[in-house]
């Protein structure tokens, strides 16, 4: 499993870097594994089967997503999180994160649960976004 996991996470990092992202979850590339990769300030992290076990504080900030290019919205997130996961060698670890790393971990973990950041937006904002995406699709062809 470790060699397969290393290949998958290497591919995920490559895809994320090519898109100039800071996080990517396996479902975003059509995989069902509960794996995400994150790289904030040149510190790559692999989280396998992550579970956020502690959240503290709250802040609202703008987010975007590689799955929905050129779309941004304000989302409430915990300021600090502690995540329990396995690393790419299958070893358990806990990580305390704050700032952008905390936001990214929450964002990618939600992808593993079938959610995207727009799920946090109001119904009206989601309707406007859907209309904008439909228009963009019509114009594209």
Buried (B, 14 or more C-beta within 10 A) or exposed (E): EEEEBEEBBEBBBEBBBEEEBBBBBBBBBEEEBBBBBBBBEEEEBBBBEBEBEEBEEEEEEEBBBBBBEEBEBEBEBBBBBBBBBBBBEEEEEEBEBEEBBBBBBBBBBBBBEEEBBBEBBEEEEBEEBEEEBEEEEEEEE
